[in-house]
Amino acid sequence: MPPSRRIARPLVAAGAVFRDARGRVLLVHPTYKPGWEVPGGVVEPGESPAVACRRELREELGLDRAPGPLLSVDWTEGDGHDRLLFLFDGGVLGDDEDRIVLGADELDRWAWVAPADLAAHLPPPLARRVGSTVAGAGPYLEHGLAVTTDAG
């Protein structure tokens, strides 16, 4: 490869979309930055997105469960970094909701939020990603929006 060409080395993160019986989405509130997030985090070197998601769910929520099927992967860029952001199906929390134990060093609370209210809680890029994912627009997104490829 010519020296002038660079290889993308994206930041990779993985999270889970949990819903309740009413279709609301579980959001968590980090202690280290403003705003809300979905449970999840950055993938460590040598770790798959699914394994990272499970680790983060254990660390953040105290729930040791394998993530369900991949709902979406979002390619985005910003701050000089490409990003690949995976969202897995966390499933419907019923009795498990009572088992949530927040990782106190990272999170101070959690809440159920209706899909229509995501933009009021999440930063715009994450609100687009989660909203598109919950609406079934995946599996492939760019900047949180469904992409149709045009070979023409």
Beta strands, then each sheet from edge to edge (+ up, - down):
strand 1: 11-19
strand 2: 25-30
strand 3: 40-42
strand 4: 70-78
strand 5: 81-92
strand 6: 107-113
strand 7: 140-142
strand 8: 145-146
sheet 1: 3+ 1- 5- 4+ 7+ 8-
sheet 2: 2+ 6-
end
